[in-house]
Amino acid sequence: MPRSPSKIDTMTELRNIAIIAHVDHGKTTLVDRILHQCQLFRENQSSGELILDNNDLERERGITILSKNVSVRYKGVKINVIDTPGHSDFGGEVERVLNMADGVLLLVDAFEGAMPQTRFVLGKAIQLGLKPIVVINKVDKPNCTPEEVHEQVFDLMFALDATEEQLDFPVVYGSSKQGWMGPDWKTPTEDVSHLLDVILEKIPAPKKVDGTLQMRITSLDYSSFQGRIAVGRVSRGSIKAGQNVSLVKNDGTVKKGKVAELMVFEGLGKEKVKDRELTSGELCAVMGLESFDIGDTIADFENPEGLTPIKVDEPTMSMLFTINNSPFFGKEGEFVTSRHLRDRLFKEIEKNLAMKVEETGSPERLLVYGRGILHLGILVETMRREGYEFQLGQPQVILKEIDGVKCEPIEHLTVQVPENFSSKVIDLVSRRKGELMSVELKGDRVNVEFNIPARGIIGLRNPLLTATEGEAIIAHRFKGYEPWKGAFAGARPGCIVSGETGTAIAYAIDKLQDRGKFFVDPGEDVYGGQVIGESPKPGEELVVNVIRVKKLTNMRASGSDEKTSIAPAVKFSLEECMEYIEDDEYLEVTPKSLRIRKILLDENERKKASKAVVA
């Protein structure tokens, strides 16, 4: 049905829904189908796939990082759809945007069923009292069990203390990829209109709440033309362009301001509202206010009343960010000074609620706290692409003292693997103080669940994928703080360090191959103190010269000049590098390169420092 330009006069013509699910269960694809169903695009207009994942990083990784708002019109009703991230690392995003919705679409894979992150976001939605609609997706998969998944979701909601009304949820079956949704999984329909009908019928329209204005700022937008934009939902009263308002900060202080412009979400963009008031339940973007943060309340000018600030789970991991002081400083990056680094990190925490930045004694060193490796990794990758150059320290978990006992964050880890690999998984996780909770057979795969210290997850993905031949599906969520579990057995393999600065030579690498694996290829520039390979002996530091060239003589000898055969260098992704580095190493991050280096580049200084530690 084409979009009608008619205004929304009654609240019954509006629905606010958020789509929640585990990562890769098809949220963004479903939103694509809804957009096409409501004829948001002309027939001759190319829209592409994953319309909402418009960030390069999101498209490359196939995950949603930032929540997006989009609106469609169906049967004269405006439906605001909010797409949320599936990773628990981005839980800060999920928690905020759920405050804007009246109901949720819980999307569950018909084969995998409810996964850890499903539990995480559903728990948040149930606490807020939102009405769920369960969508069992991917019913076209072989060996899928939609009825079992339906029961599993019911049990999960019951376990999460859902109300009777919430437990009486409608179920829709379908396949986002094939573009259909219907009441029965065995009989495919033509399109997703059944789902939209269920949304209109089951999701309550926003309640009209009279009184003075209250609107909580749940996310931020930025325009180079208009500056910072506050996005949120009108909780009470009404708001219009040109209105004088008060801004109630999280700490209770009040600032006066004026709404310069007001916009509502229409289709994939925003539309200016000039001549009408927006009433409670509507989502909008406000321009013209200054110095606001997420969680602040836009309230009445004369009688300001603030809403309760948004509580977000605490960060569980920290990383040191410092300026790049390596011999290759400033060669590849555009922003290299401590001021650049500082401004960029403080700009990030304005809109990233789950992240914190802390000063250290030095102006060029900052501690950044986040939810996990992925959460911090996305920030680092974004900064790389923007042209920043900096160094990272080893990720550290945040310890707390509770009732005089040293406690550490514990994660609930789920690993899904073929049955013949389950013993390897249990062995690997147990070495990192993981406690086996359950083993469940699902077809030819096994679901293994553990409680594991958060520090045990750092660097776990690679060994798990290696041990299971790339078959493992790994997911984890924060569980809580428990007493310290003790040190792990085993250490990282030793390292091969370059002793000289220059260009790596094939001849030199060839002669050193028996010492270990290399991270650099011939022709790459290296510097003294850079970690260029891995030695098999744990704790060993092997300093080598890879820039040594072959001495030339005027003698000829048959067989001495054979071609070198060098094994390809091991190349790590950003997250793998972050997990790999030790406490005496930095990761040098530039727009073009990732280099692991020793903090002390000089070999003699490193020896002195290690002796001092022993003494």
For each residue, the residues with C-beta under 8 A, 3 or more apart:
1: 38 39 73 74 75
2: 39
3: 38 39 40 72 73 267
4: 73 76
5:
6: 76
7: 276
8: 11 13 14 78 282
9: 13
10: 13
11: 8 14 205 206 207 208 279 280 281
12: 77 205
13: 8 9 10 76 77 78 205
14: 8 11 77 78 79 80 205 206 281 282
15: 77 78 79 80 102 103 199 200 203 205
16: 80 82 100 101 102 103 203 206 233 281 283
17: 79 80 81 82 101 102 103 104 105 133 199 203
18: 81 82 84 97 98 100 101 103 104 105 125 130
19: 27 30 31 81 82 83 84 104 105 107
20: 27 84 86 94 98 104 105 106 107 118 121 122 125
21: 25 26 27 86 106 107 108 117 118 121 137
22: 25 86 108 109 112 114 115 116 117 118 475
23: 63 85 86 87 117 475
24: 62 63 86
25: 21 22 86 107 108 109 112 115 118 137 138
26: 21 29 30 107 109 137 138 176 177
27: 19 20 21 30 31 64 83 84 86 107
28: 31 32 50 51 52 53 64 83
29: 26 32 33 49 50 176 177
30: 19 26 27 33 34 105 107 135 137 176 192
31: 19 27 28 34 35 51 52 70 81 83
32: 28 29 35 36 47 49 50 51 52 176
33: 29 30 36 37 176 179 191 192
34: 30 31 37 38 72 79 81 192 195 196
35: 31 32 38 40 41 47 51 70 72 268
36: 32 33 39 40 41 47 179
37: 33 34 72 74 191 192 193 196
38: 1 3 34 35 72 73 74 196
39: 1 2 3 36
40: 3 35 36 72 267 268
41: 35 36 45 47
42: 45
43:
44:
45: 41 42
46:
47: 32 35 36 41 51
48: 51
49: 29 32
50: 28 29 32 53 58 59
51: 28 31 32 35 47 48 54 268
52: 28 31 32 64 68 70 83
53: 28 50 58 59 64
54: 51 58 59
55: 58 59 65 66
56: 59 60 385
57: 60 61 65 378 381 382 385
58: 50 53 54 55 61 62 63 64 65 66
59: 50 53 54 55 56 62
60: 56 57
61: 57 58
62: 24 58 59
63: 23 24 58 85 86 87
64: 27 28 52 53 58 67 68 83 84 85 86
65: 55 57 58 85 87 90 93 378
66: 55 58 85 93
67: 64 82 83 84 85 93 94 96 97 219
68: 52 64 82 83
69: 80 81 82 231 265 283
70: 31 35 52 80 81 83 265 267 268
71: 78 79 80 81 264 265 266 267
72: 3 34 35 37 38 40 78 79 81 267
73: 1 3 4 38 76 77 78 79
74: 1 37 38 77 79 196 200
75: 1 196 200
76: 4 6 13 73
77: 12 13 14 15 73 74 200
78: 8 13 14 15 71 72 73
79: 14 15 17 34 71 72 73 74 196 199 200
80: 14 15 16 17 69 70 71 100 265 283
81: 17 18 19 31 34 69 70 71 72
82: 16 17 18 19 67 68 69 97 100 101
83: 19 27 28 31 52 64 67 68 70
84: 18 19 20 27 64 67 93 94 97 98 121
85: 23 63 64 65 66 67 90 93 94
86: 20 21 22 23 24 25 27 63 64 117 121
87: 23 63 65 90 117 374
88: 91 116 117 120 371 372 476 477 478
89: 370 371 372 373 374 375
90: 65 85 87 93 94 354 371 375
91: 88 94 95 120 121 124 312 313 354 371 478
92: 95 96 312 313 352 353 354 355 371
93: 65 66 67 84 85 90 96 97 353 354
94: 20 67 84 85 90 91 97 98 120 121 124
95: 91 92 98 99 124 310 311 312 313 353
96: 67 92 93 99 100 218 219 294 310 312 353
97: 18 67 82 84 93 94 100 101 218 219
98: 18 20 84 94 95 101 104 121 124 125 128 130
99: 95 96 128 216 218 233 310
100: 16 18 80 82 96 97 218 232 233 283
101: 16 17 18 82 97 98 104 130
102: 15 16 17 130 131 203 204 205 206 281
103: 15 16 17 18 130 131 132 133 199 202 203 204
104: 17 18 19 20 98 101 122 125 130 131 132 133
105: 17 18 19 20 30 132 133 135 195 199
106: 20 21 118 122 125 132 133 134 135 153
107: 19 20 21 25 26 27 30 135 137
108: 21 22 25 112 113 114 118 134 135 136 137 149 153
109: 22 25 26 112 113 115 137 138 141 149
110: 136 137 138 139 141 144 145 146 149 173 185
111: 138 141 143 144 145 443
112: 22 25 108 109 115 416 442 473
113: 108 109 145 148 149 152 153 442
114: 22 108 118 119 122 149 152 153 156
115: 22 25 109 112 118 119 414 475
116: 22 88 119 120 412 414 475 476 477
117: 21 22 23 86 87 88 120 121 475 477
118: 20 21 22 25 106 108 114 115 121 122 156
119: 114 115 116 122 123 156 160 477
120: 88 91 94 116 117 123 124 477
121: 20 21 84 86 91 94 98 117 118 124 125
122: 20 104 106 114 118 119 125 126 132 156 157 160
123: 119 120 126 127 160
124: 91 94 95 98 120 121 127 128
125: 18 20 98 104 106 121 122 128 130 132
126: 122 123 129 130 132 157 160 161 162 166
127: 123 124
128: 98 99 124 125
129: 126 163 166
130: 18 98 101 102 103 104 125 126 166
131: 102 103 104 165 166 169 202 203 204
132: 103 104 105 106 122 125 126 157 166 169
133: 17 103 104 105 106 169 170 171 172 195 198 199 202 203
134: 106 108 150 153 169 170 171 172
135: 30 105 106 107 108 171 172 173 174 181 195
136: 108 110 139 146 149 150 171 172 173 174 185
137: 21 25 26 30 107 108 109 110 174 175 176
138: 25 26 109 110 111 141 144 175 176 177
139: 110 136 144 146 173 174 175 185
140: 144 175 177 178
141: 109 110 111 138 144
142:
143: 111 443
144: 110 111 138 139 140 141 149
145: 110 111 113 148 149
146: 110 136 139 149 150 173 185
147: 150 151
148: 113 145 151 152
149: 108 109 110 113 114 136 144 145 146 152 153
150: 134 136 146 147 153 154 171
151: 147 148 154 155
152: 113 114 148 149 155 156
153: 106 108 113 114 134 149 150 156 157
154: 150 151 157 158 167
155: 151 152 158 159
156: 114 118 119 122 152 153 159 160
157: 122 126 132 153 154 160 162 166 167 169
158: 154 155 161 162 167
159: 155 156
160: 119 122 123 126 156 157
161: 126 158
162: 126 157 158 166 167
163: 129 166 167
164: 167 168
165: 131 168
166: 126 129 130 131 132 157 162 163 169
167: 154 157 158 162 163 164
168: 164 165
169: 131 132 133 134 157 166
170: 133 134 198 202
171: 133 134 135 136 150
172: 133 134 135 136 181 182 183 194 195 198
173: 110 135 136 139 146 181 182 183 184 185
174: 135 136 137 139 178 180 181 182 185 188 189 192 194 195
175: 137 138 139 140 178 179 180 188
176: 26 29 30 32 33 137 138 179
177: 26 29 138 140
178: 140 174 175 188
179: 33 36 175 176 191 192
180: 174 175 188 189 190 191 192
181: 135 172 173 174 189 191 192 193 194 195
182: 172 173 174 185 187 188 189 194
183: 172 173 194
184: 173 187
185: 110 136 139 146 173 174 182
186:
187: 182 184
188: 174 175 178 180 182
189: 174 180 181 182 193 194
190: 180 193
191: 33 37 179 180 181
192: 30 33 34 37 174 179 180 181 195 196
193: 37 181 189 190 196 197
194: 172 174 181 182 183 189 197 198
195: 34 105 133 135 172 174 181 192 198 199
196: 34 37 38 74 75 79 192 193 199 200
197: 193 194 200 201
198: 133 170 172 194 195 201 202
199: 15 17 79 103 105 133 195 196 202 203
200: 15 74 75 77 79 196 197 203
201: 197 198
202: 103 131 133 170 198 199
203: 15 16 17 102 103 131 133 199 200
204: 102 103 131 207
205: 11 12 13 14 15 102 281
206: 11 14 16 102 280 281 282
207: 11 204 280 281
208: 11 279 280 281
209: 235 236 237 280
210: 236 237 280
211: 214 236 237
212: 236 237 299 300 303 305
213: 234 236 237 238 239 243 245 298 299 300
214: 211 234 235 236 237 297 298 299 300 305 307
215: 232 233 234 235 239 284 286 297 298 299
216: 99 232 233 235 295 296 297 298 307 310
217: 220 230 231 232 292 293 294 295 296 297 298
218: 96 97 99 100 231 232 233 294 310
219: 67 96 97 231 232 294 351
220: 217 228 229 230 231 294 350 351
221: 228 229 231 285
222: 227 228 229
223: 226 227 229
224:
225:
226: 223 229 260 261 287
227: 222 223 287
228: 220 221 222 289 292
229: 220 221 222 223 226 263 285 286 287
230: 217 220 285 286 287 289 292 296 298
231: 69 217 218 219 220 221 283 284 285 286
232: 100 215 216 217 218 219 283 284 286 298
233: 16 99 100 215 216 218 281 282 283 284
234: 213 214 215 237 238 239 278 279 280 281 282 284
235: 209 214 215 216 280 307
236: 209 210 211 212 213 214 280
237: 209 210 211 212 213 214 234 279 280 300
238: 213 234 277 278 279 280
239: 213 215 234 243 245 259 262 277 278 284 286 298
240: 243 259 262 273 276 277 278
241: 259 260 261 262 273 274
242: 258 259 260
243: 213 239 240 258 259 301
244: 256 257 258 301
245: 213 239 256 257 258 259 289 298 299 300 301
246: 254 255 256 257 298 299 300 301 304
247: 254 255 256 257 289 292 296 297 298 299
248: 252 253 254 296 297 298 299 304 305 306 307
249: 252 253 254 255 292 293 296 306
250: 293 295 296 309
251:
252: 248 249 306
253: 248 249
254: 246 247 248 249 304
255: 246 247 249 290 291
256: 244 245 246 247 301
257: 244 245 246 247 288 289 290
258: 242 243 244 245 288 289
259: 239 240 241 242 243 245 262 286 287 288 289 298
260: 226 241 242 287 288
261: 226 241 272 286 287 288
262: 239 240 241 259 272 273 278 284 285 286 287
263: 229 270 271 272 273 284 285 287
264: 71 270 271 273 278 282 283 284 285
265: 69 70 71 80 269 270 271 283 284 285
266: 71 269 270 271
267: 3 40 70 71 72
268: 35 40 51 70
269: 265 266
270: 263 264 265 266 285
271: 263 264 265 266
272: 261 262 263
273: 240 241 262 263 264 276 278 284
274: 241
275:
276: 7 240 273
277: 238 239 240
278: 234 238 239 240 262 264 273 282 284
279: 11 208 234 237 238 282
280: 11 206 207 208 209 210 234 235 236 237 238
281: 11 14 16 102 205 206 207 208 233 234
282: 8 14 206 233 234 264 278 279
283: 16 69 80 100 231 232 233 264 265
284: 215 231 232 233 234 239 262 263 264 265 273 278
285: 221 229 230 231 262 263 264 265 270
286: 215 229 230 231 232 239 259 261 262 289 298
287: 226 227 229 230 259 260 261 262 263
288: 257 258 259 260 261
289: 228 230 245 247 257 258 259 286 292 298
290: 255 257
291: 255
292: 217 228 230 247 249 289 296
293: 217 249 250 296 350
294: 96 217 218 219 220 310 350 351 353
295: 216 217 250 309 310 353
296: 216 217 230 247 248 249 250 292 293 306
297: 214 215 216 217 247 248 304 305 306 307
298: 213 214 215 216 217 230 232 239 245 246 247 248 259 286 289
299: 212 213 214 215 245 246 247 248 303 304 305 306
300: 212 213 214 237 245 246 303 304 305
301: 243 244 245 246 256 304
302:
303: 212 299 300
304: 246 248 254 297 299 300 301
305: 212 214 248 297 299 300
306: 248 249 252 296 297 299 309
307: 214 216 235 248 297
308:
309: 250 295 306
310: 95 96 99 216 218 294 295 353
311: 95
312: 91 92 95 96 353 354
313: 91 92 95 354 371 478
314: 398
315: 318 354 355 356 369 370 371 398
316: 371 372 397 398 409 454 478
317: 369 370 371 372 373 375 376 395 396 397 398 454
318: 315 367 368 369 370 395 396 397 398
319: 367 368 370 376 392 393 394 395 396 578
320: 360 365 366 367 368 392 393 394
321: 341 345 365 366 367 368 390 391 392 393
322: 325 341 364 365 366 390 391 392 393 586
323: 336 337 338 341 364 390 391
324: 329 330 333 336 389 390 391 588 589 590
325: 322 329 391
326: 329 391 527 530 588 595 597 601
327: 501 527 528 601
328: 331 332 525 527 588 590 593 595
329: 324 325 326 336 389
330: 324 333 336 389
331: 328 590
332: 328 389 590 591 592 593
333: 324 330 336 387 388 389 590 591
334: 387 388 389 591
335: 340 341 344 386 387 388 389
336: 323 324 329 330 333 340 388 389 390
337: 323 340 341
338: 323 341 342 363 364
339: 342 343
340: 335 336 337 343 344 388
341: 321 322 323 335 337 338 344 345 364 366 388 390
342: 338 339 345 346 363 366
343: 339 340 346 347
344: 335 340 341 347 348 383 386 388
345: 321 341 342 348 349 357 366 368
346: 342 343 349 350 357
347: 343 344 350
348: 344 345 351 352 355 357 379
349: 345 346 352 355 356 357
350: 220 293 294 346 347
351: 219 220 294 348
352: 92 348 349 355 379
353: 92 93 95 96 294 295 310 312
354: 90 91 92 93 312 313 315 370 371 375
355: 92 315 348 349 352 368 369 370 371 375 379
356: 315 349 368 369
357: 345 346 348 349 366 367 368 369
358: 366 367 368 369
359: 366 367
360: 320 365 366 367
361: 365
362: 365
363: 338 342
364: 322 323 338 341
365: 320 321 322 360 361 362
366: 320 321 322 341 342 345 357 358 359 360
367: 318 319 320 321 357 358 359 360
368: 318 319 320 321 345 355 356 357 358 376 379
369: 315 317 318 355 356 357 358 398
370: 89 315 317 318 319 354 355 375 376 379
371: 88 89 90 91 92 313 315 316 317 354 355 374 375 478
372: 88 89 316 317 375 376 454 457
373: 89 317 376 377 395 457 458 575 578 579
374: 87 89 371 377 378 575
375: 89 90 317 354 355 370 371 372 378 379
376: 317 319 368 370 372 373 379 380 395 578
377: 373 374 380 381 574 575 578
378: 57 65 374 375 381 382
379: 348 352 355 368 370 375 376 382 383
380: 376 377 383 384 392 574 578 589
381: 57 377 378 384 385 574
382: 57 378 379 385 386
383: 344 379 380 386 388 390 589
384: 380 381 388 574 589 590 591
385: 56 57 381 382 591
386: 335 344 382 383
387: 333 334 335 591
388: 333 334 335 336 340 341 344 383 384 589 591
389: 324 329 330 332 333 334 335 336 589 590 591
390: 321 322 323 324 336 341 383 589
391: 321 322 323 324 325 326 586 587 588 589
392: 319 320 321 322 380 578 581 586 587 589
393: 319 320 321 322 396 581 583 586
394: 319 320 581 582 583 585
395: 317 318 319 373 376 458 578 579
396: 317 318 319 393
397: 316 317 318 408 409 453 454 455 458
398: 314 315 316 317 318 369 409
399: 406 407 408 484
400: 407 408 481
401: 404 405 406 407
402: 405 407 481
403:
404: 401
405: 401 402 483 484
406: 399 401 483 484
407: 399 400 401 402 481 482 483 484
408: 397 399 400 453 454 455 481 482 483 484 485
409: 316 397 398 453 454 478 480 481
410: 451 452 453 454 478 479 480 481 482
411: 451 452 453 454 456 457 476 477 478 479
412: 116 437 449 450 451 476 477 478 479
413: 429 434 449 450 451 452 457 474 475 476
414: 115 116 447 448 449 450 474 475 476
415: 425 429 447 448 450 464 472 473 474
416: 112 442 445 446 447 448 472 473
417: 421 422 425 445 446 448 468 471 472 473
418: 421 444 445 446 468 471
419: 422 441 444 445 446
420:
421: 417 418 424 425 467 468 469 471 472
422: 417 419 425 426 439 446 448
423: 426 427
424: 421 427 428 467 468
425: 415 417 421 422 428 429 448 464 467 468 472
426: 422 423 429 430 436 448
427: 423 424 430 431
428: 424 425 431 432 460 463 464 467
429: 413 415 425 426 432 434 436 448 450 452 456 460
430: 426 427 433 434 436
431: 427 428 434 488 489 490
432: 428 429 452 453 456 460 488
433: 430 452 453 456 485 486 488
434: 413 429 430 431 450 451 452 456
435: 450 451 452
436: 426 429 430 439 448 449 450
437: 412 449 450 451
438: 447 448 449
439: 422 436 446 447 448 449
440: 446 447 448 449
441: 419 445 446 447
442: 112 113 416 445 446 447
443: 111 143
444: 418 419
445: 416 417 418 419 441 442
446: 416 417 418 419 422 439 440 441 442
447: 414 415 416 438 439 440 441 442
448: 414 415 416 417 422 425 426 429 436 438 439 440
449: 412 413 414 436 437 438 439 440
450: 412 413 414 415 429 434 435 436 437
451: 410 411 412 413 434 435 437 479 482
452: 410 411 413 429 432 433 434 435 456 457 476
453: 397 408 409 410 411 432 433 456 457 485
454: 316 317 372 397 408 409 410 411 457 458 478
455: 397 408 458 488
456: 411 429 432 433 434 452 453 460 488
457: 372 373 411 413 452 453 454 460 476
458: 373 395 397 454 455 579
459: 462 463 492 579 580
460: 428 429 432 456 457 463 464 474
461: 464 465 474 575 576 579
462: 459 465 466 576 579
463: 428 459 460 466 467
464: 415 425 428 460 461 467 468 472 474
465: 461 462 468 470 472
466: 462 463 469
467: 421 424 425 428 463 464 472
468: 417 418 421 424 425 464 465 471 472
469: 421 466
470: 465
471: 417 418 421 468
472: 415 416 417 421 425 464 465 467 468
473: 112 415 416 417
474: 413 414 415 460 461 464
475: 22 23 115 116 117 413 414
476: 88 116 411 412 413 414 452 457
477: 88 116 117 119 120 411 412
478: 88 91 313 316 371 409 410 411 412 454
479: 410 411 412 451
480: 409 410
481: 400 402 407 408 409 410
482: 407 408 410 451 485
483: 405 406 407 408
484: 399 405 406 407 408
485: 408 433 453 482
486: 433
487:
488: 431 432 433 455 456
489: 431
490: 431 538
491: 538 539
492: 459 538 580 582
493: 516 534 535 536 537 538
494: 516 534 535 536 537 538 539 540 541 542
495: 531 533 534 535 540 541 542
496: 512 515 516 518 531 532 533 534 535 542 544
497: 529 530 531 532 541 542 543 544 598 603
498: 501 526 527 528 529 530 532 543 544 545 546 547
499: 528 543 544 545 603
500: 526 528 545 546 547
501: 327 498 526 527 528 547
502: 525 526 547
503: 523 524 525 526 547
504: 508 509 520 521 522 523 524 525 526 532 546 547
505: 508 509 522 546 547 548 549
506: 509 510 522 523 564 566
507: 510 511 548 549 550 564
508: 504 505 511 512 544 545 546 547 548 549
509: 504 505 506 512 513 518 520 522 546 564 566
510: 506 507 513 564 565 566
511: 507 508
512: 496 508 509 515 518 544 546
513: 509 510 518 566 567
514:
515: 496 512 533 535 542 544
516: 493 494 496 533 534 535 536 542
517: 533 534 567 570
518: 496 509 512 513 521 532 533 546 566 567 569 570
519: 531 532 533 534 569 570 571 572 596
520: 504 509 524 526 532 533 546 569
521: 504 518 524 566 568 569
522: 504 505 506 509 566
523: 503 504 506
524: 503 504 520 521
525: 328 502 503 504
526: 498 500 501 502 503 504 520 530 532 546 547
527: 326 327 328 498 501 530 597 601
528: 327 498 499 500 501 601 602 603
529: 497 498 597 598 600 601 602 603
530: 326 497 498 526 527 595 596 597 598
531: 495 496 497 519 585 595 596 597 598
532: 496 497 498 504 518 519 520 526 544 546
533: 495 496 515 516 517 518 519 520 544
534: 493 494 495 496 516 517 519 570
535: 493 494 495 496 515 516 540 541 542
536: 493 494 516
537: 493 494 540
538: 490 491 492 493 494
539: 491 494
540: 494 495 535 537
541: 494 495 497 535 606
542: 494 495 496 497 515 516 535
543: 497 498 499 603
544: 496 497 498 499 508 512 515 532 533
545: 498 499 500 508 548
546: 498 500 504 505 508 509 512 518 520 526 532
547: 498 500 501 502 503 504 505 508 526
548: 505 507 508 545
549: 505 507 508
550: 507
551:
552:
553:
554:
555:
556:
557: 560 561
558:
559: 562
560: 557
561: 557
562: 559
563:
564: 506 507 509 510
565: 510
566: 506 509 510 513 518 521 522
567: 513 517 518
568: 521
569: 518 519 520 521
570: 517 518 519 534
571: 519
572: 519 576 577 580 594
573: 576 577
574: 377 380 381 384 577 578 589 594
575: 373 374 377 461 578 579
576: 461 462 572 573 579 580
577: 572 573 574 580 581 587 594 596
578: 319 373 376 377 380 392 395 574 575 581 587
579: 373 395 458 459 461 462 575 576
580: 459 492 572 576 577 596
581: 392 393 394 577 578 585 586 587 596
582: 394 492 585
583: 393 394
584: 598 599 600 606 609
585: 394 531 581 582 596 597 598 599
586: 322 391 392 393 581 596 597 598 599
587: 391 392 577 578 581 594 595 596 597
588: 324 326 328 391 593 594 595 596 597
589: 324 380 383 384 388 389 390 391 392 574 594
590: 324 328 331 332 333 384 389 593 594 595
591: 332 333 334 384 385 387 388 389
592: 332
593: 328 332 588 590
594: 572 574 577 587 588 589 590
595: 326 328 530 531 587 588 590
596: 519 530 531 577 580 581 585 586 587 588
597: 326 527 529 530 531 585 586 587 588 601
598: 497 529 530 531 584 585 586 601 606
599: 584 585 586
600: 529 584 605 606 609
601: 326 327 527 528 529 597 598 605
602: 528 529 605 606
603: 497 499 528 529 543 606 607
604: 607 608
605: 600 601 602 608 609
606: 541 584 598 600 602 603 609 610
607: 603 604 610 611
608: 604 605 611 612
609: 584 600 605 606 612 613
610: 606 607 613 614
611: 607 608 614 615
612: 608 609 615
613: 609 610
614: 610 611
615: 611 612
